[in-house]
Amino acid sequence: MADRKLFTLVAILIFVSIVLTYSLSAYITLLFGVSEFHFAIRQALFGFVGIIIIWSLAQLDPDEWLSTIGFTLFIGSTILMVAMPFLPEVLVSAVGGAKRWIKIFGFSLAPVEFFKVGFVYFLSWSFSRKLGHHDGMGIGAEFKRFIPYALVFVGAMFMIAFIQNDLGQVVVLGMTLLFMLMFAGSSFRFFLSLLSISLLFFIFFIMTAEHRIIRIKSWWALAQNSVLGLFPASIAEKLRVPTEIEPYQIGHSLNAIHNGGMFGTGLASGTFKLGFLSEVHTDFVLAGLAEEFGFIGVLFVVILFMWILQRIFKIANRSNDRSMYLFSLGVGLLLSFAFLVNAYGISGITPIKGISVPFLSYGGSAIIAASIAIGMVLMASKKADMEQK
């Protein structure tokens, strides 16, 4: 039997997202001249479809369907991402020169959201066959064994970071890959080596795109005062980087969080959603949540999200099949890193990456792809011994 607690927790989080979408989209509905319920109705539709997908997948036999769905997501989304730059504008939405969405019947589909789930399945399937604890294996042999995965990831990195200008998704995928490698049996020394190389690539991607450099400067303009305050004044002044870029997004996000206080301003009573934060119901949904429901509201969502992760990791831990163990673990890591990257960004700890909060941010592709991932985990839970101590 599939894990009913996980299903219920995800359904509750989806309901919260519908309420937040209605409340936080007040300004954007006026800006676009649509009904005040426009985005809430669409999010409710996405959420309903997501819940049906989760329930339907949970009924299937994992031995028969898990690999079929996983490889379909991986191969199908890869083909779509490769084809997107060559598709006509009537089929592809372009923002800032980056083609990230395919238009289908009035909706926009983001293939990268489905690729992430398929990529995690591909890794779990392959790692379960190729990797393991091999005592005495040198780091050179581990790198040699890793080369095929590196090539796949570099290809994905090129499509997502260069063609789609979406470095945030690469960060989430890269961290998921690193930790899955470690849990699949690679040495900690190899993990640290790959982490160091990844940081170098991350810096390279930032330095090769002007808009990313501007975003880093905007973040540092706000963050440097707190960081440099830890150093003596003479050293701090030498490290201070002057910038004329106004970090308005992060600044307004922090002000929204501060304005919410302990209990918030109340549902639909927030002010920073009124044009100060752009489309707060998407990337800045946590800031909107903090303003209207305060620390208590954020704590409720964090506990709910951590409970979901606890159920996912419990399924992974109790799985007798190594591939299902790694897949469930990978889904949990994918959701965790997406949540952390967004939370750190809106609180000014790291630069904003444009990553949505799983099941909470407005968006059909993200919520449906995450629902497929949860449905597949629930499918795998039927093979796990959830009663063992």
Salt bridges, closest charged atoms under 4 A:
ASP3 OD2 - ARG311 NE 2.96
ASP63 OD2 - LYS383 NZ 2.88
GLU113 OE1 - LYS116 NZ 3.13
GLU142 OE1 - ARG145 NH2 3.81
GLU237 OE2 - ARG240 NE 3.67
GLU292 OE2 - LYS273 NZ 2.73
